Amino acid sequence: MELRQHLIQWERRRPDWVVGAVAGFAAGAVLMVLDLLWSTVVDPGGPWRTSHMIAPIFTGADAARAPNYDFSVGVVAIALAVHYVVGIVFGLILAAIMTPLHLDSTLEKAIGTGAVFGVVLYVVNFYGLVHLFPWLAELRGWPTIGAHLVFGVVAALLYAKLGRTAPVKSSTAG
């Protein structure tokens, strides 16, 4: 029986930043569609509740205290912008983690890395950032954990499938 050594090995490789950004953007889109479908069917706050929770990050806490979660072009536009920018940033962070550790070398490693990354994002967003944005605590729960797992896995799989990374070349001539 062969013992697998070096499950994770470090090598200086440059992440594919464009693919990282695209992976984060696309995974954010998947997350938003799932949230919209889930909240339309199950959430008593309706499909625009999440937008009304995200937009106040930039519009101020008073917007989070709205009496209802009706559709608003302004609220949805701000929430979309925040969501996609954050998704791209998280995609870039994931690329920076996956590339040097070769976590993009197999689909199994990508799925595992994405799942862990999604859970870490959930904890950071809904237990860390809640100190700055306390209204986000309302979004805690299994549906949000599941959505973050999906985000992480989709972003990691896209990065692994689309990314082309190369070793960092030495600056010394020899």
Secondary structure, DSSP 8 states (H G I E B T S, - for coil): ------SS----EE--HHHHHHHHHHHHHHHHHHHHHHHHHT-TT-TTHHHHHHTHHHH-GGGGG-S-----HHHHHHHHHHHHHHHHHHHHHHHHHHTTTTTTSSHHHHHHHHHHHHHHHHHIIIIIGGGT-GGGGGG-SHHHHHHHHHHHHHHHHHHHHH---EE---SS--
